[in-house]
Amino acid sequence: MTTLRYHDGQDVRLGDQIRWGDSGTGAVVVMIAEQTALTGYIATEWAYLQEGCMIEVPAAGLFHYSAEGLQHDANLELILRTDSGS
């Protein structure tokens, strides 16, 4: 299993609060390989993607980030780490 990391090298964790460029803030809501999800989300719905995470930004919607995509997107940044994981 590949460790997911933000552009700045920090690990991605379930429940992380993020800023996505000018589109607003959101959260990491599903960790796909780990099959964990925040309440209200179902990890198995995204299992076919095999890796990465699902992020929800209310202004932009729910979207998938691969490990490679996370590392290359400087517009996605961690703003708050929470303990609301699995």
WOFEN-V316761 format. One line per field, one symbol per residue. burial: b if it has 24 or more other C-alpha atoms within 12 Angstrom, else e. Layout:
burial: ???
This chain:
burial: eeebbbeeeeebbbbbbbbbeeeebbbbbbbbbbbbbbeebebeebeeeebbbbbbbeeeeebbbbbeebbeeeebbbeeeeeeee
